[in-house]
Amino acid sequence: MIKTILLQAGEGGGISSLILFGGVALVFYFFMIRPQQKKQKEQKKFIEEIKRGDQVVTVGGVHGKVLSTDDTTVVLEVDKGVKITFQKTAISLDASKPAATPKEEKKS
């Protein structure tokens, strides 16, 4: 009995397992890779559009106002007269916009 079940599973199982693997790969792409790529594009666009006067937050959690920018760096004023230079890649988000809640993120 077990021998016949194993033989039946061995016959033609290559195509069905290939289809199953392909389906898993598609699900993985649409639920994991594609959203991450979209998020990276949005972050890159945000970093490129940073301008003087924007309120931003760095990856380390420092809040500040953009005083100047160049190709790779941003100068932030974090307190009255205190200026710190950061790499543009260290800027995490726009502090002037309210943070999105998980429900709002799913809608967009």
VOPAGU-2260 file (C-alpha; in pm, 1 decimal, decimal comma):
REM VOPAGU-2260
SITE   aa  ch    i         X         Y         Z
SITE  MET   A    0       0,0       0,0       0,0
SITE  ILE   A    1     268,9     251,7     101,7
SITE  LYS   A    2     479,0     142,4    -194,3
SITE  THR   A    3     199,2     224,3    -440,4
SITE  ILE   A    4     137,5     565,8    -279,0
SITE  LEU   A    5     505,8     651,8    -303,3
SITE  LEU   A    6     517,8     537,7    -666,3
SITE  GLN   A    7     213,5     748,1    -753,6
SITE  ALA   A    8     365,8    1052,0    -581,8
SITE  GLY   A    9     689,1    1001,5    -773,5
SITE  GLU   A   10     517,3     990,5   -1113,9
SITE  GLY   A   11     438,5    1333,7   -1257,1
SITE  GLY   A   12     527,9    1505,1    -931,9
SITE  GLY   A   13     795,5    1711,4   -1104,8
SITE  ILE   A   14     551,0    1937,2   -1291,5
SITE  SER   A   15     321,3    1993,1    -994,3
SITE  SER   A   16     611,1    2072,6    -761,6
SITE  LEU   A   17     751,2    2311,9   -1023,8
SITE  ILE   A   18     413,7    2488,4   -1044,6
SITE  LEU   A   19     395,4    2502,6    -664,2
SITE  PHE   A   20     747,1    2648,6    -645,1
SITE  GLY   A   21     658,3    2907,4    -910,0
SITE  GLY   A   22     344,7    3004,8    -716,8
SITE  VAL   A   23     541,6    3046,1    -395,2
SITE  ALA   A   24     796,1    3261,4    -580,3
SITE  LEU   A   25     516,7    3486,6    -717,0
SITE  VAL   A   26     358,4    3527,8    -374,8
SITE  PHE   A   27     698,4    3605,3    -225,0
SITE  TYR   A   28     763,6    3867,5    -494,4
SITE  PHE   A   29     428,2    4045,5    -463,1
SITE  PHE   A   30     413,3    4044,4     -83,0
SITE  MET   A   31     779,1    4093,6       9,7
SITE  ILE   A   32    1004,9    4224,0    -266,9
SITE  ARG   A   33     776,4    4460,4    -458,9
SITE  PRO   A   34     655,6    4663,3    -156,2
SITE  GLN   A   35    1014,7    4697,7     -33,7
SITE  GLN   A   36    1128,4    4828,2    -373,9
SITE  LYS   A   37     840,9    5078,4    -375,3
SITE  LYS   A   38     937,1    5200,2     -29,0
SITE  GLN   A   39    1302,5    5240,9    -133,5
SITE  LYS   A   40    1200,5    5447,6    -438,5
SITE  GLU   A   41     983,7    5674,7    -221,7
SITE  GLN   A   42    1269,2    5721,8      28,9
SITE  LYS   A   43    1515,9    5805,0    -249,6
SITE  LYS   A   44    1271,9    6058,1    -398,7
SITE  PHE   A   45    1219,3    6216,0     -55,7
SITE  ILE   A   46    1594,9    6251,2       1,6
SITE  GLU   A   47    1644,7    6409,8    -341,2
SITE  GLU   A   48    1366,1    6663,9    -275,4
SITE  ILE   A   49    1491,2    6787,8      64,4
SITE  LYS   A   50    1512,1    7167,0      62,4
SITE  ARG   A   51    1588,4    7454,3     296,4
SITE  GLY   A   52    1327,0    7500,7     569,0
SITE  ASP   A   53    1204,5    7137,8     580,3
SITE  GLN   A   54    1157,7    6982,8     923,2
SITE  VAL   A   55    1318,4    6635,9     919,0
SITE  VAL   A   56    1412,6    6348,4    1147,4
SITE  THR   A   57    1736,3    6153,6    1107,0
SITE  VAL   A   58    1776,1    5778,4    1136,3
SITE  GLY   A   59    1919,8    5836,2    1484,6
SITE  GLY   A   60    1611,5    6032,4    1592,1
SITE  VAL   A   61    1754,6    6386,0    1574,5
SITE  HIS   A   62    1488,7    6643,3    1482,3
SITE  GLY   A   63    1594,6    6954,8    1298,7
SITE  LYS   A   64    1530,5    7217,9    1036,0
SITE  VAL   A   65    1723,3    7203,3     707,6
SITE  LEU   A   66    1951,1    7505,6     669,1
SITE  SER   A   67    2135,5    7398,2     354,1
SITE  THR   A   68    2193,3    7100,0     129,4
SITE  ASP   A   69    2441,4    6987,1    -132,6
SITE  ASP   A   70    2485,7    6664,3    -328,7
SITE  THR   A   71    2564,4    6439,5     -32,2
SITE  THR   A   72    2513,6    6634,2     292,2
SITE  VAL   A   73    2248,8    6830,0     479,6
SITE  VAL   A   74    2307,8    7091,0     749,8
SITE  LEU   A   75    2039,3    7079,9    1020,7
SITE  GLU   A   76    1967,6    7333,9    1291,5
SITE  VAL   A   77    1871,2    7125,0    1592,9
SITE  ASP   A   78    1854,4    7409,7    1848,4
SITE  LYS   A   79    1902,5    7784,1    1845,3
SITE  GLY   A   80    2235,1    7824,8    1666,3
SITE  VAL   A   81    2335,5    7456,1    1691,9
SITE  LYS   A   82    2412,6    7320,6    1345,6
SITE  ILE   A   83    2497,0    6960,7    1260,6
SITE  THR   A   84    2599,0    6820,4     922,4
SITE  PHE   A   85    2451,6    6484,0     818,7
SITE  GLN   A   86    2477,4    6262,9     515,8
SITE  LYS   A   87    2157,0    6281,6     310,5
SITE  THR   A   88    2112,0    5907,6     354,2
SITE  ALA   A   89    2081,2    5964,2     731,9
SITE  ILE   A   90    1755,6    6158,8     685,6
SITE  SER   A   91    1467,3    5929,5     768,3
SITE  LEU   A   92    1140,7    6119,8     735,2
SITE  ASP   A   93     963,6    6451,8     705,2
SITE  ALA   A   94     877,9    6577,9    1056,2
SITE  SER   A   95     631,3    6839,5     930,8
SITE  LYS   A   96     390,7    6565,9     819,0
SITE  PRO   A   97     210,2    6365,6    1087,4
SITE  ALA   A   98     332,6    6009,3    1121,5
SITE  ALA   A   99     107,6    5757,9     950,0
SITE  THR   A  100     -63,5    5502,3    1168,7
SITE  PRO   A  101     -56,4    5137,6    1057,1
SITE  LYS   A  102    -418,5    5164,8     935,4
SITE  GLU   A  103    -335,2    5469,2     718,7
SITE  GLU   A  104     -30,7    5294,0     571,1
SITE  LYS   A  105    -245,2    4999,5     457,5
SITE  LYS   A  106    -490,1    5231,4     279,3
SITE  SER   A  107    -222,1    5394,2      63,4
